[in-house]
């Protein structure tokens, strides 16, 4: 599975998905891109986009893109806060469908 981590997430979260190819928005050269443009770029190379941006599903019609989105819900974007969400994220990666948003929180 090809996974793209949003630039607002800690890069070290890549270590939580060792069985997958994981890149960050920054590594992909897409820093500063708005959500719509970012999703259109990402859908060409990635299967899933992981973000903590709660506005994404309100601002974009995810059903129109060929990528799944995992929306993390947490009090902050610190790695210590987000790491406990990743067992559920790993489970979701086995059954994702493009064009859908999957929410993961505590």
C-alpha positions, 0 to 999 in steps of 0.5 A, spaced: 500 500 500 502 506 498 501 511 503 501 519 503 502 522 510 500 530 510 505 535 512 502 537 519 503 530 521 510 528 524 514 524 519 516 519 524 509 516 524 512 513 517 515 508 522 508 505 524 507 503 517 513 499 516 509 494 511 507 499 507 511 504 502 510 511 506 512 518 503 510 525 506 507 531 502 514 534 503 518 528 501 513 528 495 515 536 493 507 538 495 508 542 501 503 548 501 499 545 496 491 546 497 487 540 499 484 539 492 490 540 488 494 535 493 488 530 493 489 530 485 496 529 485 496 524 490 491 519 487 496 518 481 501 515 486 498 513 492 492 509 495 491 513 501 492 519 504 493 520 512 491 527 515 489 530 521 486 536 518 478 536 520 476 541 515 478 536 509 472 532 508 468 538 509 472 542 504 473 536 499 468 531 495 472 525 497 467 521 493 470 524 486 477 522 488 481 515 487 484 515 493 482 513 500 483 518 506 484 516 513 482 522 518 485 522 525 482 525 530 486 527 536 487 533 541 494 535 537 498 532 532 504 530 537 507 523 535 505 521 542 498 522 541 497 519 534 501 513 535 496 509 539 491 510 533 496 506 528 493 499 530 487 501 528 490 505 522 494 498 520 487 495 520 484 500 516 489 499 510 487 492 509 480 494 507 480 501 504 476 504 498 478 510 494 473 515 495 471 514 502 474 518 509 475 513 514 475 516 521 480 514 527 480 517 534 481 515 541 
